[in-house]
Amino acid sequence: MTQQTEKKMDRHQGHWVLAKLGKRVLRPGGLEMTRQMLHNLHIEEADDVVEFAPGLGITAKMTAQCRPHSYTAVERNEEAAAIVRERLSDVLPEACIVMGDAGHTGLPDASATKVYGEAMLTMQSMEEKRAIIREAARILKPGGLYGIHEIGLRPDDIADEKVREIHRALQTSVMANVSPLTQSGWTALLEEAGFEVAAVYTNGMHLLEPGRMIADEGLPRCLLIVGRMLCCGQARRAVLKMRKNFRRYADHLNAISIVARKK
């Protein structure tokens, strides 16, 4: 990597740095939790599916294998949209990629049966979280399912001061407005928007631990990522800082997926 690239990486959000190093799975609970979320969504051939912020398109391709009636991605980053379009070209060429914001998609009311988004609500303010969840409710048909996969806080009665401390630490290391909630906090936002929780799944926040990395990426790609980190000091420091905070607050962080039904 060039010196200029290193400087750019140092200023970018953590998930961007990881993606540039070659990491493809950027969801808090890894592929295991993504698979569980999709299982709980029960995507079938009759479904009209909408995905918020598909990122690198890994989950989009898994969804495409279910052969839904339609698939629409809402993505505001043109580079990410191009990646998703390319990834789906051979499995779901009729997929629709809409350039827009998850809080204001422009999609018709009650036009989807399944909606999901991963690792994106955590990085929004409370007002933006509510807007995105309300938008999911608006575009879902009654009885439709909404799945989320985010960073969680535990236990439910965690002290407010500890929450603020964790938010500050994560925001400093991830270089983004990272503000996870407890399970009860996520549930309250969903219920406020007219959802009822159908399924909850949690596991450790082990995104950057060797075992999870190998399970998600495979050993060859993990070695590639490590090699690139060794060649890029800024990226290496950024990744190690993120992992340090994940480990430091391991007792209070987890990955959480909730699937909720629109009443």
NORDACOR-V282865 format. One record per backbone hydrogen bond with DSSP energy under -1.0 kcal/mol. CO is the residue of the C=O (numbers start at 1). NH is the residue of the N-H. If there is no record, write none. Layout:
co = (CO	CO)
nh = (NH	NH)
This chain:
co = (2	3	4	5	6	13	14	15	16	17	18	19	27	29	30	31	32	33	34	35	36	37	38	44	47	47	48	48	49	50	51	54	57	58	59	60	61	63	64	70	71	72	73	74	75	77	78	79	80	81	82	83	84	88	92	96	98	101	112	113	114	115	116	117	121	122	125	126	127	128	129	130	131	132	133	134	135	136	138	139	139	141	144	145	146	147	148	149	150	152	155	159	160	161	162	163	164	165	166	167	168	169	170	171	174	176	181	182	183	184	185	186	187	188	189	190	191	194	196	199	201	203	204	206	209	210	211	212	213	214	218	219	220	221	222	223	224	225	226	227	232	233	234	235	236	237	238	239	240	241	242	243	244	245	247	249	249	252	254	255	256	257	258	259	259	260	261	262)
nh = (6	7	8	9	10	17	18	19	20	21	23	22	30	33	34	35	36	37	38	39	40	41	42	47	69	70	113	114	72	116	74	57	61	62	63	64	65	66	67	49	96	51	98	53	100	81	82	83	84	85	86	87	88	92	95	73	75	104	141	145	50	147	52	149	124	179	129	130	131	132	133	134	135	136	137	138	139	140	110	111	112	144	262	115	260	117	258	119	256	254	158	163	164	165	166	167	168	169	170	171	172	173	174	175	14	178	153	186	187	188	189	190	191	192	193	195	194	263	261	259	257	255	206	209	213	214	215	216	217	218	222	223	224	225	226	227	228	229	230	231	236	237	238	239	240	241	242	243	244	245	246	247	248	249	250	252	253	154	152	203	150	201	148	198	199	146	196	143)
